[in-house]
Amino acid sequence: MSEPQGVSSLGTAGAAPPVVAVIGRPNVGKSALFNRIVGSESAIVTETAGTTRDRHFALADWAGRAFYLVDTGGLVEDSSLPMDVEIRRQVQLAIDEADLLLFVVDARSGIHPSDRAIVDLLRATDRPWLLVANKVDDPDSADFYEFYELGAGEPIPVSAANGKQSGDLLDEIVKAIPQVDTDDAHTELRVAVVGRPNVGKSSFVNRLLGEERLVVSDIAGTTRDAIDTPLRYHSRDFVFIDTAGLRRQSRVDEDIEFYSTLRTRRAIERADICILVLDATLGLEVQDLKIANLAWENGRGLIIVVNKWDIAEKDERTSAKFEKEAEERVPFLKWVPFVFSSALTGQRVHKVLDLLLEVDAERHKRVDTADVNVVLEQLLARRQPPQAAGREVKLNYATQAEVAPPVIVVFGSEPALVQEHYVRFLHNGFRAAFGFLGNPLRIVLRRKN
């Protein structure tokens, strides 16, 4: 049992899963293949062509290798229908963002003119791809051999409907996707600047780097079309992970929002600390809260920068009121530092670097076991855990088991019977004593001995 804002299982910073996009003409079984790989029915599958008009993505895993799988709408070339034009824009965004493409064809209906057009599209990109012949119930048949004519590589037979050969396809996928950095021993502090589109993320980073640029060069990042920028400050190396560089090939807000979400997830997974940038003129919106939750649940440090503070309507108590209202909506924001800033004027931008160092120190702070148990005794003196199922619940001792983010383990007689509200009581007590500013704290209960 742990606090609601605990640590997810996605692991430590530094390894962002690659992106695999599924493309093809309508009704070849792309969504069925998507569902088969991710093991769910999250994409709608019907017999009607064009059911998938937007994109869906999910985290998949095979042989210990994680990757994001993106489902796309069916490509129809040379069509001027508004829906078909929109789908082409969406698919182009998927291609731009992907590390690997799965080009799906229908083995039952054979080669279609649209298949040839998609091959031409693939050749114009610099992305690797695999040719997947779907609806092959018998891999020993010759039903799919004609697809060699496309010159798009060796077709991989699969049946998304019944799962035949799906394991072989997944083997080929993990061979083709890039290896990610799994070295958790990085010494630099990795910072992801995240937030909704058009809140001023790029302006904020540019102002930050412009004021304190000591050692700066462009390094190709793991995320497509993003730039990781190093900076040295107070003898500490930072790497700022860029999430703002979406190619504006589509004017449709939903497309930008979708890929902003995907990029934000990947950036958070690579980061130690996230800076969530808000627009002071708009306030705290639902998407801001989703991003904050995502960072917190993944065990990342968090700082909230309220940008455009110079033009927001305010009085002398507005910043405190802003923080209070945010905490009322999301209680864990009580433990997150806020900076009210302006990328345009530079107001309080410099403060963020010092705050990053402070949050990182809190992230790696280790409290002596004796001090943890003193606080536990004080909490137990104030309030004992309530009985449950007619049994007495006793908590005996505690220790800090992990850092980055911190985890405190409490040992007792009946850990499974400790109620969630009492875990929150322990959490708040340890927070009051030890702080851990800007970082999620997980409370774990285990049976003594």
Number of C-alpha atoms within 10 A of each C-alpha: 16 18 21 15 18 19 22 14 9 13 14 20 25 22 22 25 26 23 27 25 25 28 26 26 25 21 22 22 26 30 28 24 26 26 21 17 21 17 11 11 12 14 20 11 18 13 9 9 15 19 16 21 17 17 22 18 20 19 14 18 15 14 8 7 15 19 20 21 26 26 27 31 28 26 26 22 15 10 11 10 9 8 14 19 15 20 21 19 18 26 25 19 22 23 24 18 23 23 24 23 25 21 23 25 29 24 24 14 11 14 17 11 10 17 22 15 16 20 16 13 12 17 12 9 12 11 14 14 24 20 23 26 26 28 25 23 19 13 15 9 10 10 19 25 15 12 22 13 11 17 11 18 13 15 22 21 27 26 22 23 15 14 15 18 19 19 13 12 19 15 13 13 20 18 11 16 21 15 14 14 14 13 10 11 8 11 9 14 20 24 26 27 26 30 28 21 19 12 20 21 25 18 16 22 17 13 20 20 20 11 11 14 15 12 12 14 12 9 12 12 13 23 22 17 15 18 20 21 21 22 21 16 14 8 7 11 14 20 19 22 26 23 29 21 13 17 11 10 13 15 10 12 9 13 21 20 14 17 19 20 20 18 23 23 19 23 29 31 25 25 27 25 29 29 24 24 26 27 24 22 15 10 14 17 12 9 13 19 16 13 20 24 17 18 30 27 17 24 31 29 27 29 26 23 26 24 29 23 22 17 10 14 9 11 8 7 8 12 16 11 12 16 16 15 14 18 15 11 11 13 13 20 25 15 18 21 17 22 19 19 25 23 22 15 12 15 17 16 23 15 12 19 15 13 17 21 16 14 21 22 14 21 24 15 18 18 15 10 14 12 15 20 17 12 18 21 17 11 17 14 9 8 12 13 19 14 14 13 7 7 11 12 19 18 21 15 17 24 19 21 15 14 15 22 25 22 20 22 18 24 19 19 18 18 18 13 17 20 14 13 11 15 21 15 15 21 17 16 16 19 15 11 11 16 15 25 22 29 28 30 30 23 24 19 22 16 13 14 6
